[in-house]
Amino acid sequence: MTIGEVSEKFQMTADTLRYYERIGLIPPVPRKKNGIRDFDEQSCKWVGFIKCMRSAGVQIEALIEYVSLLQKGTGIERRKQILIEQRARLQKQAETLRTTIERLDYKINHYEELFKQK
């Protein structure tokens, strides 16, 4: 797939895809003889994984370290630890969001009660 096709498929800009490859967030993408990126199935899986993780707020630095270790085939315990740390961060964020939603629900219900009294 071309970078344009992958960009459209994952709703990411081509610049973002190039940047992610440049900083090591996704492994190097195979290229055609003329040097144009040719995203294969494996490359697309990486893009999907990184998009999912970034959309959830997983830190770029943690992902870069994770991808680097995975490519080297080393650091299995560290890779697991990275994922555990990021999951803990996301769980804390989810708790904060739940608390905020509960407060908003309370306020909304309060206003609904006020409207009923009129």
C-alpha positions in Angstrom: 0.0 0.0 0.0 1.1 3.5 -0.6 1.5 6.0 2.2 -1.6 7.8 0.9 -3.6 4.6 1.1 -2.4 3.9 4.6 -3.0 7.5 5.6 -6.6 7.2 4.4 -7.1 3.7 6.0 -5.9 4.8 9.4 -7.1 8.4 9.2 -3.6 9.7 9.8 -1.6 12.2 7.8 1.3 11.0 5.6 3.5 13.4 7.6 2.5 11.6 10.8 3.3 8.2 9.3 6.7 9.5 8.1 7.4 11.0 11.5 6.5 7.8 13.4 8.9 5.9 11.2 11.6 8.4 11.5 11.5 8.4 15.4 11.3 4.6 15.5 7.7 4.4 16.6 7.0 2.1 13.7 9.7 -0.2 12.2 11.2 0.8 8.9 8.6 0.4 6.1 9.7 -1.7 3.1 10.4 0.4 0.0 10.0 -0.1 -3.7 13.1 0.1 -6.0 12.4 3.8 -6.5 12.5 4.4 -2.8 8.7 4.9 -2.3 7.3 3.4 0.9 5.4 0.2 0.2 3.4 -0.7 3.4 2.9 -4.4 3.7 0.5 -6.2 6.0 3.1 -6.2 8.9 3.7 -2.5 8.5 -0.1 -1.8 8.6 -0.4 -3.9 11.8 2.3 -1.7 13.4 0.5 1.4 12.3 -2.8 0.1 13.7 -1.1 -0.8 17.0 0.6 2.5 17.4 -2.6 4.4 16.4 -4.5 2.5 19.1 -1.9 3.1 21.7 -1.5 6.8 20.9 -5.3 7.3 20.8 -5.4 6.0 24.3 -2.7 8.3 25.4 0.2 5.9 25.7 3.4 7.8 25.9 5.5 8.1 22.7 8.8 7.5 24.6 7.4 4.3 26.1 6.3 3.1 22.7 9.6 3.9 21.1 11.5 1.9 23.7 9.0 -1.0 23.4 9.3 -1.1 19.6 13.1 -0.8 19.8 13.4 -3.7 22.2 10.9 -5.8 20.2 12.9 -5.3 17.0 16.1 -6.3 18.7 14.4 -9.4 20.1 15.6 -8.4 23.6 14.3 -7.1 26.8 11.2 -9.3 27.2 10.8 -8.4 30.9 11.3 -4.7 30.1 8.8 -4.9 27.3 6.3 -6.5 29.7 7.0 -3.8 32.3 6.5 -1.0 29.8 3.0 -2.4 29.0 2.2 -2.8 32.6 3.2 0.8 33.4 1.2 2.2 30.5 -1.8 0.1 31.5 -1.6 1.5 35.1 -1.4 5.0 33.7 -4.5 4.4 31.5 -6.4 2.8 34.4 -5.7 5.9 36.5 -7.0 8.1 33.7 -10.1 5.9 33.3 -10.8 6.3 37.1 -10.4 10.1 36.7 -12.8 10.1 33.8 -15.3 7.9 35.7 -15.3 10.4 38.6 -15.7 13.3 36.2 -18.6 11.6 34.5 -20.3 10.9 37.8 -19.9 14.6 38.8 -21.4 15.7 35.4 -24.3 13.3 35.8 -25.0 14.7 39.3 -25.0 18.2 37.9 -27.2 17.3 34.9 -29.6 15.5 37.2 -29.7 18.6 39.4 -30.7 20.8 36.5 -33.3 18.3 35.3 -34.8 18.4 38.7 -34.9 22.2 38.6 -36.7 22.1 35.3 -39.3 19.7 36.6 -40.1 22.1 39.5 -41.0 24.9 37.1 
